[in-house]
Amino acid sequence: MDKYFMQEADKRMEEKGTKGKLRRRLHVKQGEKIPAKKLAKAAHSRNPKERKEANLAKVFRKANHKRSARKRG
């Protein structure tokens, strides 16, 4: 696993134009968080791309939570 996996993944999504694709697919307005219930449902989707995007979103959410906790304490 690469040390800068998340930064590179984020950059690749911007380059490809896929940033926000899961949000649009789940019908969540831009600027709002994707509800955990919708994210869990997408992670068990029949569509393999939707599953992968949902799992990546879960990883990003967890990492962001850890990073903000580190800043506080």
C-alpha positions in Angstrom: 0.0 0.0 0.0 1.3 3.4 -1.0 2.0 6.0 1.7 0.1 8.6 -0.3 -2.8 6.4 -1.5 -5.6 8.8 -0.6 -4.0 11.9 -2.1 -3.3 10.1 -5.3 -6.8 8.5 -5.5 -8.4 12.0 -4.9 -6.2 13.5 -7.7 -7.0 10.6 -10.1 -10.8 11.1 -9.5 -10.5 14.8 -10.3 -8.5 14.1 -13.5 -11.0 11.5 -14.7 -14.0 13.7 -13.8 -15.5 11.0 -11.5 -15.4 13.2 -8.4 -19.0 13.4 -7.1 -20.2 10.5 -9.2 -21.4 8.4 -6.3 -23.2 11.5 -4.9 -25.1 12.0 -8.1 -25.9 8.3 -8.4 -27.3 8.3 -4.8 -29.3 11.5 -5.5 -27.6 13.5 -2.8 -27.3 17.3 -3.3 -23.9 18.8 -3.7 -22.5 20.1 -0.4 -24.4 17.6 1.7 -22.9 14.5 3.3 -24.0 11.2 2.0 -26.1 9.5 4.7 -24.5 6.4 6.3 -27.6 4.4 5.4 -27.3 5.2 1.7 -23.6 4.5 1.8 -24.1 1.1 3.4 -26.8 0.3 0.8 -24.5 1.3 -2.0 -21.7 -0.8 -0.5 -23.9 -3.9 -1.0 -25.1 -2.9 -4.5 -25.2 -5.3 -7.4 -23.3 -2.8 -9.5 -19.6 -3.4 -8.9 -18.5 0.2 -9.7 -21.0 1.5 -7.2 -19.7 -0.9 -4.6 -16.1 0.2 -5.1 -17.1 3.9 -5.0 -19.1 3.4 -1.8 -16.2 1.5 -0.1 -13.8 4.2 -1.1 -16.1 6.8 0.3 -16.2 4.9 3.6 -12.4 4.8 3.7 -12.2 8.6 3.0 -14.9 9.3 5.7 -13.1 7.2 8.3 -9.7 8.8 7.5 -11.1 12.3 7.6 -12.6 11.5 11.0 -9.3 10.3 12.3 -7.5 13.3 10.9 -9.9 15.8 12.6 -9.6 13.9 15.9 -5.8 14.2 15.7 -6.0 18.0 15.1 -8.2 18.4 18.2 -6.1 16.4 20.6 
